[in-house]
């Protein structure tokens, strides 16, 4: 997987966003070659789980449970992450 392919994945998944004002997609390429993508959500709350990049990190923890898996990973997002 190269950077262009991963950005295309992020752009494609952004189109599935439920947010009416801004569709954002995020993809992560793990050091072992695995990847996943997710879009932002319109349900705002104090946990920041509506942000695509936050949802992606949380989802990967749910799937893999290993926080160390992000070492060496590359995150791609179609919008600059919020502060």
KEMAR-928422 format. One record per residue: residue number from 1; residue in three letters; x, y, z of N, C-alpha, C, O, CB in turn. Coordinates in steps of 0.2 Angstrom, whole numbers, plus 5000, padded with zeros to 4 digits. Glycine has a CB too. Example, Ala and Ser with C-alpha at 12.3 -4.5 7.8 and 13.67 -1.06 7.14 Angstrom:
// residues 2
+-----+-----+------+------+------+------+------+------+------+------+------+------+------+------+------+------+------+
:   n : res :  n.X :  n.Y :  n.Z : ca.X : ca.Y : ca.Z :  c.X :  c.Y :  c.Z :  o.X :  o.Y :  o.Z : cb.X : cb.Y : cb.Z :
+-----+-----+------+------+------+------+------+------+------+------+------+------+------+------+------+------+------+
:   1 : Ala : 5066 : 4972 : 5039 : 5062 : 4978 : 5039 : 5066 : 4984 : 5039 : 5071 : 4983 : 5042 : 5057 : 4978 : 5045 :
:   2 : Ser : 5064 : 4989 : 5035 : 5068 : 4995 : 5036 : 5064 : 5000 : 5039 : 5067 : 5006 : 5040 : 5070 : 4997 : 5029 :
+-----+-----+------+------+------+------+------+------+------+------+------+------+------+------+------+------+------+
***
This chain:
// residues 83
+-----+-----+------+------+------+------+------+------+------+------+------+------+------+------+------+------+------+
:   n : res :  n.X :  n.Y :  n.Z : ca.X : ca.Y : ca.Z :  c.X :  c.Y :  c.Z :  o.X :  o.Y :  o.Z : cb.X : cb.Y : cb.Z :
+-----+-----+------+------+------+------+------+------+------+------+------+------+------+------+------+------+------+
:   1 : Unk : 5004 : 4994 : 5000 : 5000 : 5000 : 5000 : 5004 : 5006 : 5000 : 5009 : 5007 : 5004 : 4995 : 5000 : 5006 :
:   2 : Unk : 5003 : 5011 : 4996 : 5007 : 5017 : 4996 : 5003 : 5023 : 4998 : 4997 : 5022 : 5000 : 5010 : 5019 : 4989 :
:   3 : Unk : 5006 : 5029 : 4999 : 5002 : 5035 : 5002 : 4996 : 5037 : 4998 : 4991 : 5039 : 5000 : 5007 : 5041 : 5003 :
:   4 : Unk : 4997 : 5036 : 4991 : 4991 : 5038 : 4987 : 4985 : 5034 : 4988 : 4980 : 5036 : 4988 : 4993 : 5038 : 4979 :
:   5 : Unk : 4987 : 5027 : 4988 : 4981 : 5022 : 4989 : 4978 : 5023 : 4996 : 4972 : 5023 : 4996 : 4984 : 5015 : 4988 :
:   6 : Unk : 4981 : 5025 : 5001 : 4978 : 5026 : 5007 : 4974 : 5032 : 5008 : 4969 : 5032 : 5011 : 4984 : 5026 : 5013 :
:   7 : Unk : 4977 : 5037 : 5004 : 4973 : 5044 : 5004 : 4966 : 5042 : 5000 : 4961 : 5045 : 5002 : 4977 : 5049 : 5001 :
:   8 : Unk : 4967 : 5039 : 4995 : 4961 : 5037 : 4991 : 4956 : 5033 : 4995 : 4950 : 5034 : 4994 : 4962 : 5033 : 4985 :
:   9 : Unk : 4958 : 5029 : 4999 : 4954 : 5025 : 5004 : 4950 : 5030 : 5009 : 4944 : 5029 : 5010 : 4958 : 5020 : 5008 :
:  10 : Unk : 4954 : 5034 : 5011 : 4951 : 5039 : 5016 : 4946 : 5044 : 5012 : 4941 : 5045 : 5015 : 4957 : 5044 : 5019 :
:  11 : Unk : 4947 : 5046 : 5006 : 4943 : 5050 : 5003 : 4936 : 5046 : 5001 : 4931 : 5049 : 5001 : 4946 : 5052 : 4996 :
:  12 : Unk : 4937 : 5040 : 4999 : 4931 : 5035 : 4998 : 4927 : 5034 : 5004 : 4921 : 5035 : 5003 : 4934 : 5029 : 4995 :
:  13 : Unk : 4930 : 5033 : 5009 : 4926 : 5032 : 5016 : 4923 : 5038 : 5018 : 4918 : 5038 : 5021 : 4930 : 5029 : 5021 :
:  14 : Unk : 4926 : 5044 : 5017 : 4923 : 5050 : 5019 : 4916 : 5051 : 5016 : 4911 : 5054 : 5019 : 4927 : 5056 : 5016 :
:  15 : Unk : 4915 : 5048 : 5010 : 4908 : 5049 : 5006 : 4903 : 5045 : 5010 : 4897 : 5046 : 5009 : 4909 : 5046 : 4999 :
:  16 : Unk : 4904 : 5041 : 5015 : 4899 : 5037 : 5018 : 4898 : 5040 : 5025 : 4894 : 5038 : 5029 : 4902 : 5030 : 5020 :
:  17 : Unk : 4901 : 5046 : 5026 : 4899 : 5050 : 5033 : 4892 : 5051 : 5034 : 4889 : 5053 : 5029 : 4904 : 5056 : 5033 :
:  18 : Unk : 4890 : 5051 : 5040 : 4883 : 5053 : 5041 : 4883 : 5061 : 5043 : 4877 : 5063 : 5044 : 4880 : 5049 : 5047 :
:  19 : Unk : 4888 : 5064 : 5043 : 4888 : 5071 : 5045 : 4886 : 5076 : 5039 : 4889 : 5075 : 5034 : 4895 : 5073 : 5047 :
:  20 : Unk : 4881 : 5080 : 5040 : 4878 : 5084 : 5034 : 4883 : 5090 : 5033 : 4882 : 5093 : 5027 : 4871 : 5086 : 5036 :
:  21 : Unk : 4887 : 5092 : 5037 : 4891 : 5098 : 5036 : 4898 : 5097 : 5034 : 4901 : 5101 : 5030 : 4891 : 5102 : 5042 :
:  22 : Unk : 4901 : 5091 : 5036 : 4908 : 5090 : 5034 : 4909 : 5082 : 5034 : 4909 : 5079 : 5039 : 4913 : 5094 : 5038 :
:  23 : Unk : 4911 : 5080 : 5028 : 4912 : 5073 : 5027 : 4920 : 5072 : 5028 : 4923 : 5074 : 5023 : 4909 : 5070 : 5021 :
:  24 : Unk : 4922 : 5068 : 5033 : 4929 : 5067 : 5034 : 4930 : 5059 : 5034 : 4926 : 5056 : 5037 : 4931 : 5070 : 5040 :
:  25 : Unk : 4936 : 5057 : 5031 : 4938 : 5050 : 5031 : 4945 : 5050 : 5034 : 4949 : 5054 : 5033 : 4937 : 5047 : 5025 :
:  26 : Unk : 4946 : 5044 : 5037 : 4953 : 5043 : 5040 : 4954 : 5035 : 5038 : 4950 : 5031 : 5039 : 4953 : 5044 : 5048 :
:  27 : Unk : 4961 : 5034 : 5037 : 4963 : 5028 : 5036 : 4970 : 5027 : 5040 : 4973 : 5032 : 5041 : 4965 : 5026 : 5028 :
:  28 : Unk : 4971 : 5021 : 5042 : 4977 : 5020 : 5046 : 4981 : 5014 : 5042 : 4978 : 5009 : 5041 : 4976 : 5019 : 5053 :
:  29 : Unk : 4987 : 5014 : 5041 : 4991 : 5009 : 5039 : 4996 : 5007 : 5044 : 5000 : 5011 : 5046 : 4995 : 5011 : 5032 :
:  30 : Unk : 4995 : 5001 : 5047 : 4999 : 4998 : 5053 : 5006 : 4996 : 5050 : 5007 : 4995 : 5044 : 4995 : 4993 : 5056 :
:  31 : Unk : 5010 : 4996 : 5055 : 5017 : 4994 : 5053 : 5017 : 4987 : 5050 : 5022 : 4985 : 5046 : 5022 : 4994 : 5059 :
:  32 : Unk : 5013 : 4982 : 5051 : 5013 : 4976 : 5049 : 5009 : 4975 : 5042 : 5008 : 4969 : 5039 : 5009 : 4971 : 5054 :
:  33 : Unk : 5007 : 4981 : 5039 : 5004 : 4981 : 5033 : 4996 : 4980 : 5033 : 4993 : 4981 : 5028 : 5006 : 4975 : 5029 :
:  34 : Unk : 4993 : 4979 : 5039 : 4986 : 4979 : 5039 : 4983 : 4987 : 5039 : 4987 : 4991 : 5041 : 4983 : 4976 : 5046 :
:  35 : Unk : 4977 : 4988 : 5037 : 4974 : 4994 : 5036 : 4967 : 4994 : 5038 : 4964 : 4989 : 5038 : 4976 : 4997 : 5029 :
:  36 : Unk : 4964 : 5000 : 5040 : 4957 : 5001 : 5041 : 4955 : 5008 : 5040 : 4960 : 5012 : 5040 : 4955 : 4998 : 5048 :
:  37 : Unk : 4949 : 5009 : 5038 : 4947 : 5016 : 5037 : 4940 : 5017 : 5040 : 4936 : 5012 : 5042 : 4946 : 5017 : 5029 :
:  38 : Unk : 4938 : 5023 : 5042 : 4932 : 5025 : 5045 : 4930 : 5032 : 5043 : 4935 : 5036 : 5042 : 4932 : 5023 : 5053 :
:  39 : Unk : 4924 : 5034 : 5043 : 4922 : 5041 : 5042 : 4919 : 5044 : 5049 : 4918 : 5040 : 5054 : 4916 : 5041 : 5037 :
:  40 : Unk : 4919 : 5050 : 5049 : 4916 : 5054 : 5055 : 4909 : 5053 : 5055 : 4905 : 5050 : 5051 : 4918 : 5061 : 5054 :
:  41 : Unk : 4906 : 5055 : 5061 : 4899 : 5054 : 5063 : 4896 : 5060 : 5065 : 4900 : 5065 : 5067 : 4899 : 5048 : 5069 :
:  42 : Unk : 4890 : 5061 : 5065 : 4887 : 5067 : 5066 : 4885 : 5068 : 5074 : 4882 : 5073 : 5076 : 4881 : 5068 : 5062 :
:  43 : Unk : 4885 : 5062 : 5077 : 4883 : 5062 : 5084 : 4889 : 5065 : 5089 : 4894 : 5062 : 5090 : 4882 : 5055 : 5087 :
:  44 : Unk : 4888 : 5072 : 5090 : 4894 : 5075 : 5094 : 4893 : 5074 : 5101 : 4887 : 5074 : 5104 : 4893 : 5083 : 5093 :
:  45 : Unk : 4898 : 5073 : 5105 : 4898 : 5072 : 5112 : 4905 : 5074 : 5115 : 4910 : 5075 : 5111 : 4897 : 5064 : 5114 :
:  46 : Unk : 4906 : 5074 : 5121 : 4912 : 5076 : 5124 : 4918 : 5071 : 5123 : 4924 : 5073 : 5125 : 4911 : 5077 : 5131 :
:  47 : Unk : 4917 : 5065 : 5120 : 4922 : 5060 : 5120 : 4926 : 5061 : 5113 : 4931 : 5057 : 5112 : 4919 : 5053 : 5120 :
:  48 : Unk : 4924 : 5065 : 5109 : 4927 : 5066 : 5102 : 4927 : 5060 : 5098 : 4930 : 5059 : 5093 : 4935 : 5068 : 5103 :
:  49 : Unk : 4922 : 5055 : 5099 : 4921 : 5049 : 5095 : 4918 : 5051 : 5089 : 4917 : 5046 : 5084 : 4917 : 5044 : 5099 :
:  50 : Unk : 4916 : 5057 : 5088 : 4913 : 5059 : 5081 : 4918 : 5060 : 5076 : 4917 : 5060 : 5070 : 4908 : 5065 : 5082 :
:  51 : Unk : 4924 : 5062 : 5078 : 4930 : 5063 : 5074 : 4932 : 5057 : 5071 : 4933 : 5051 : 5074 : 4935 : 5067 : 5077 :
:  52 : Unk : 4933 : 5057 : 5064 : 4935 : 5051 : 5060 : 4942 : 5048 : 5063 : 4942 : 5042 : 5064 : 4936 : 5052 : 5053 :
:  53 : Unk : 4947 : 5052 : 5064 : 4953 : 5049 : 5067 : 4952 : 5046 : 5074 : 4955 : 5041 : 5075 : 4958 : 5055 : 5067 :
:  54 : Unk : 4948 : 5049 : 5078 : 4947 : 5046 : 5085 : 4943 : 5040 : 5085 : 4945 : 5035 : 5088 : 4944 : 5051 : 5089 :
:  55 : Unk : 4938 : 5040 : 5080 : 4934 : 5034 : 5079 : 4939 : 5028 : 5077 : 4938 : 5022 : 5079 : 4928 : 5035 : 5075 :
:  56 : Unk : 4943 : 5029 : 5072 : 4948 : 5024 : 5069 : 4952 : 5021 : 5075 : 4953 : 5015 : 5075 : 4952 : 5027 : 5064 :
:  57 : Unk : 4955 : 5026 : 5079 : 4960 : 5023 : 5084 : 4956 : 5019 : 5089 : 4958 : 5013 : 5091 : 4963 : 5029 : 5088 :
:  58 : Unk : 4950 : 5021 : 5091 : 4946 : 5017 : 5096 : 4944 : 5011 : 5093 : 4944 : 5006 : 5096 : 4939 : 5022 : 5098 :
:  59 : Unk : 4941 : 5011 : 5086 : 4939 : 5005 : 5083 : 4945 : 5000 : 5083 : 4944 : 4994 : 5084 : 4937 : 5006 : 5076 :
:  60 : Unk : 4951 : 5002 : 5081 : 4957 : 4997 : 5081 : 4958 : 4994 : 5088 : 4960 : 4989 : 5088 : 4963 : 5001 : 5078 :
:  61 : Unk : 4957 : 4998 : 5093 : 4958 : 4996 : 5100 : 4953 : 4990 : 5101 : 4955 : 4985 : 5104 : 4958 : 5001 : 5105 :
:  62 : Unk : 4947 : 4991 : 5099 : 4942 : 4986 : 5100 : 4943 : 4980 : 5097 : 4942 : 4975 : 5099 : 4935 : 4989 : 5098 :
:  63 : Unk : 4945 : 4981 : 5090 : 4947 : 4975 : 5086 : 4953 : 4971 : 5089 : 4953 : 4965 : 5089 : 4948 : 4977 : 5079 :
:  64 : Unk : 4958 : 4975 : 5090 : 4965 : 4971 : 5092 : 4967 : 4972 : 5099 : 4971 : 4967 : 5101 : 4970 : 4974 : 5087 :
:  65 : Unk : 4964 : 4976 : 5103 : 4966 : 4977 : 5110 : 4973 : 4978 : 5111 : 4975 : 4979 : 5117 : 4964 : 4971 : 5113 :
:  66 : Unk : 4977 : 4979 : 5107 : 4984 : 4980 : 5108 : 4986 : 4987 : 5106 : 4987 : 4989 : 5100 : 4989 : 4975 : 5104 :
:  67 : Unk : 4987 : 4991 : 5111 : 4989 : 4998 : 5110 : 4996 : 4999 : 5107 : 4997 : 5004 : 5103 : 4989 : 5002 : 5117 :
:  68 : Unk : 5000 : 4994 : 5107 : 5007 : 4994 : 5104 : 5007 : 4994 : 5097 : 5012 : 4995 : 5093 : 5011 : 4989 : 5107 :
:  69 : Unk : 5001 : 4992 : 5094 : 5000 : 4991 : 5087 : 5001 : 4997 : 5083 : 5002 : 4997 : 5077 : 4994 : 4988 : 5085 :
:  70 : Unk : 5000 : 5003 : 5086 : 5000 : 5009 : 5082 : 5008 : 5012 : 5082 : 5009 : 5017 : 5078 : 4996 : 5015 : 5086 :
:  71 : Unk : 5012 : 5009 : 5085 : 5019 : 5011 : 5084 : 5021 : 5010 : 5077 : 5021 : 5004 : 5075 : 5024 : 5007 : 5089 :
:  72 : Unk : 5024 : 5015 : 5074 : 5026 : 5014 : 5067 : 5020 : 5015 : 5062 : 5021 : 5014 : 5056 : 5029 : 5007 : 5066 :
:  73 : Unk : 5014 : 5016 : 5064 : 5008 : 5016 : 5060 : 5008 : 5023 : 5056 : 5011 : 5028 : 5059 : 5001 : 5015 : 5064 :
:  74 : Unk : 5004 : 5024 : 5051 : 5003 : 5030 : 5047 : 4996 : 5032 : 5047 : 4992 : 5027 : 5045 : 5007 : 5030 : 5040 :
:  75 : Unk : 4994 : 5038 : 5049 : 4987 : 5040 : 5049 : 4986 : 5044 : 5043 : 4990 : 5049 : 5042 : 4985 : 5043 : 5056 :
:  76 : Unk : 4981 : 5043 : 5039 : 4979 : 5048 : 5034 : 4972 : 5050 : 5035 : 4967 : 5046 : 5037 : 4979 : 5044 : 5027 :
:  77 : Unk : 4971 : 5057 : 5034 : 4964 : 5060 : 5035 : 4963 : 5065 : 5030 : 4967 : 5068 : 5028 : 4964 : 5063 : 5042 :
:  78 : Unk : 4957 : 5066 : 5028 : 4955 : 5070 : 5023 : 4954 : 5077 : 5025 : 4953 : 5082 : 5021 : 4948 : 5068 : 5019 :
:  79 : Unk : 4955 : 5078 : 5032 : 4954 : 5085 : 5035 : 4959 : 5085 : 5041 : 4960 : 5080 : 5044 : 4946 : 5086 : 5037 :
:  80 : Unk : 4961 : 5091 : 5042 : 4966 : 5092 : 5047 : 4962 : 5090 : 5054 : 4957 : 5093 : 5055 : 4969 : 5099 : 5048 :
:  81 : Unk : 4965 : 5086 : 5058 : 4961 : 5085 : 5065 : 4960 : 5091 : 5069 : 4964 : 5095 : 5069 : 4966 : 5079 : 5069 :
:  82 : Unk : 4955 : 5091 : 5072 : 4953 : 5096 : 5077 : 4958 : 5096 : 5083 : 4961 : 5091 : 5084 : 4946 : 5096 : 5079 :
:  83 : Unk : 4959 : 5102 : 5086 : 4963 : 5103 : 5092 : 4960 : 5098 : 5097 : 4963 : 5098 : 5103 : 4964 : 5110 : 5094 :
+-----+-----+------+------+------+------+------+------+------+------+------+------+------+------+------+------+------+
***
